[in-house]
Amino acid sequence: NEANELNVSRYAEIIGSHDKATDVTNGRTVLINKNVKLRPRQSMILEF
């Protein structure tokens, strides 16, 4: 298993002008104005 990056440009229509989101699984703030690094087997549920 390797680390990976989530290409946020795929979700530009949904993200709109937001630059931050909250991962509801752990409460952490995630910057979504650039690609998001993911650990192996990591999942996120983002709310903005």
C-alpha positions in Angstrom: 0.0 0.0 0.0 1.3 3.4 -1.0 0.4 7.0 -0.1 -1.6 8.8 -2.8 -3.0 12.2 -3.7 -6.6 13.2 -4.3 -6.8 15.4 -7.4 -9.2 18.1 -6.2 -9.7 19.5 -9.7 -12.0 16.5 -10.4 -14.4 18.0 -7.8 -14.1 21.7 -8.8 -17.8 22.0 -9.6 -18.8 20.7 -6.1 -16.0 22.5 -4.2 -16.7 25.9 -5.8 -14.9 28.7 -4.0 -14.3 26.8 -0.8 -10.7 26.4 0.2 -11.2 24.5 3.5 -13.3 21.5 4.6 -13.7 19.5 7.7 -13.1 15.8 7.8 -16.2 14.6 9.8 -14.5 11.4 10.8 -11.9 13.1 12.9 -12.8 16.9 13.0 -9.6 18.0 11.3 -9.5 20.9 8.8 -8.4 20.0 5.3 -7.1 22.5 2.7 -8.9 21.7 -0.5 -7.4 24.4 -2.7 -4.6 22.0 -3.7 -4.4 18.2 -4.0 -4.9 16.3 -0.8 -2.4 13.7 0.4 -3.9 10.5 1.6 -2.3 7.7 3.7 -2.6 4.1 2.4 -6.2 2.9 2.9 -7.3 6.3 4.3 -10.9 7.5 3.7 -12.3 11.0 4.3 -15.8 12.5 4.5 -15.5 16.2 3.9 -18.0 18.9 4.8 -17.8 22.5 3.9 
